[in-house]
Amino acid sequence: MTDTTLSPMIQQMMHPDFYPHPVPSALAQSPDATAPEYSEDLNPPPETSIQLIQTHVSYVLLTGDYAYKVKKPVNFGFLDYSTLEKRKFYCEEELRLNQRAASELYLDVLPITQSGTEASPRYELNGSGEVVDYVVRMRQFPQDALLTTRFERGELTAELLQELAQVIAAFHAQTQTSDYIRSFGTVEQVRQAFDENFAQTEQYIGGPQTQQQFDETRDYCDRFFATQQALFEERMRQDWIRECHGDLHLRNICYWNDRLWLFDCIEFNEPFRFVDVMYDIAYIVMDLEARERPDLSSVFLNAYIEQTGDWEGLQVLPIYVSRQTYVRAKVTSFLLNDPGVPESEKQKASGTAALYYRLAWEYAQPPEGRLLMMSGLSGSGKTTVARQLAQQLNAIHIRSDAVRKHLGGIPLMQRGGNDLYTPEMTQKTYDRLLELGIKLASQGYTVILDAKYDRQALRKSVISKAESNHIALQIVHCDAPMDVLRDRLQHRTGDIADATADLLTQQHLEPFTEAEQPYVKTIDTTRAIESQLGEMS
């Protein structure tokens, strides 16, 4: 029996004969989905095999090989699909924007036409009658391809997140920017959404959030915007404000046909899309931390930053993570005002909102920063240890190999020439490492400087800067016999480091001085590392 609450057009789209391709009869028993989060599954009429997924702004019809998305004629202020012309424009924008990272998923925009009589209209896909609406046609993929589903099954691995970081970095590198797009990076533009969020959530004080959480989260944001205007201006000058995805959480990413796809980006609102790249990745950082996997968040973040070389961007990341977390709290809180939501669901929503309000508040309480300086010859296991420490401590891991290649302007996986390893370039690399380490640790990050630090002069510079900036410091010395180092370097593949076994004869670790000894913890990398790192928290 047809659902009469649906418009006649959607009712006809629920029937297989509306489409110019076969619709599998078993589809309703084995649904796929490409719909965004916060959607409501509507049971299809029993005589059809098409699944309808409805959100507050669209219908998505799943037909087997293809999904069709129709925009509702609504106007919420921040989103306006109220006229046919606007729906056509935003369908075309959705296609254009999503083809940047998912061209094989987003196929085309098709008109829906109407013929017949007013009492008995007939709707057709790409027909010859009057155009009454438009639809985005997409290739359909399985629900279990979503990264949220993979996470729930324990299949969102560190390796997949490193690959995701590379995909997003490449996506951001090819997105557009312009004077107009950059203008959305001003403090005045950025803070508008923050102020709106606080105004809309005051009513939930005493419910899912406390007065202290509200006040301190808002005060943190106010202080950040008041004191960091130069930082926002620098982000604009450096072209980090781009036409981004705008809604890049784990449910809008899938792993299908052996590759990652970023889909369902924001097409309806420029301020939501013309943003700092850090705004984009803040969704994933927040998603993983809210799911109590800060280790995976660290893996993703470090892989992304290493690809882009945008370590300075970490200075604005906390405000955006706080923002994305607070928005999730706000949207969940809105359910508490909906009379159509059952009381049991409201209780669940209140608990979820409380979690996100607490997380947003925690971002307003930055911890004390600290520095960890790796030390050891090539092949001693510094990077392996540093990676484990980064996951354990939720730390920023900065490799000298990546810094050197970004300074030299060559791709990370390209082998550097002799000009990349001159004494002058080496000094520039260590100066950059120290600059980044002090800058980020001063803002509350735990930072791991991953380089040989084989010379006393290099280590002394770090110690002196850390002491003068009152930053806690530890030296992590990685050690292994020379034959082990040589064997590791001979078998090293797929890494950005260029060191080879024949370089070991030229390397020498100057002994730690008496002044350095209190900072040093030695790790024997021929033994189990985990047990030796246990006390470093």
Secondary structure as GFF3:
##gff-version 3
##sequence-region A 1 537
A	DSSP	alpha_helix	8	13	.	.	.	ID=ss1
A	DSSP	three_ten_helix	16	18	.	.	.	ID=ss2
A	DSSP	three_ten_helix	27	29	.	.	.	ID=ss3
A	DSSP	beta_strand	40	42	.	.	.	ID=ss4
A	DSSP	beta_strand	51	54	.	.	.	ID=ss5
A	DSSP	beta_strand	58	62	.	.	.	ID=ss6
A	DSSP	beta_strand	66	71	.	.	.	ID=ss7
A	DSSP	alpha_helix	84	102	.	.	.	ID=ss8
A	DSSP	beta_strand	106	116	.	.	.	ID=ss9
A	DSSP	beta_strand	121	125	.	.	.	ID=ss10
A	DSSP	beta_strand	130	139	.	.	.	ID=ss11
A	DSSP	three_ten_helix	143	145	.	.	.	ID=ss12
A	DSSP	alpha_helix	147	152	.	.	.	ID=ss13
A	DSSP	alpha_helix	158	174	.	.	.	ID=ss14
A	DSSP	alpha_helix	179	182	.	.	.	ID=ss15
A	DSSP	three_ten_helix	183	185	.	.	.	ID=ss16
A	DSSP	alpha_helix	187	201	.	.	.	ID=ss17
A	DSSP	three_ten_helix	202	204	.	.	.	ID=ss18
A	DSSP	alpha_helix	211	227	.	.	.	ID=ss19
A	DSSP	alpha_helix	229	237	.	.	.	ID=ss20
A	DSSP	beta_strand	241	243	.	.	.	ID=ss21
A	DSSP	three_ten_helix	250	252	.	.	.	ID=ss22
A	DSSP	beta_strand	253	256	.	.	.	ID=ss23
A	DSSP	beta_strand	259	262	.	.	.	ID=ss24
A	DSSP	alpha_helix	270	273	.	.	.	ID=ss25
A	DSSP	beta_strand	274	276	.	.	.	ID=ss26
A	DSSP	alpha_helix	277	290	.	.	.	ID=ss27
A	DSSP	alpha_helix	294	308	.	.	.	ID=ss28
A	DSSP	three_ten_helix	311	315	.	.	.	ID=ss29
A	DSSP	alpha_helix	317	334	.	.	.	ID=ss30
A	DSSP	three_ten_helix	335	337	.	.	.	ID=ss31
A	DSSP	alpha_helix	343	363	.	.	.	ID=ss32
A	DSSP	beta_strand	370	375	.	.	.	ID=ss33
A	DSSP	alpha_helix	382	393	.	.	.	ID=ss34
A	DSSP	beta_strand	396	399	.	.	.	ID=ss35
A	DSSP	alpha_helix	400	408	.	.	.	ID=ss36
A	DSSP	three_ten_helix	418	421	.	.	.	ID=ss37
A	DSSP	alpha_helix	423	441	.	.	.	ID=ss38
A	DSSP	beta_strand	446	450	.	.	.	ID=ss39
A	DSSP	alpha_helix	456	468	.	.	.	ID=ss40
A	DSSP	beta_strand	472	479	.	.	.	ID=ss41
A	DSSP	alpha_helix	482	490	.	.	.	ID=ss42
A	DSSP	three_ten_helix	501	506	.	.	.	ID=ss43
A	DSSP	three_ten_helix	517	519	.	.	.	ID=ss44
A	DSSP	beta_strand	520	524	.	.	.	ID=ss45
A	DSSP	alpha_helix	529	533	.	.	.	ID=ss46
###
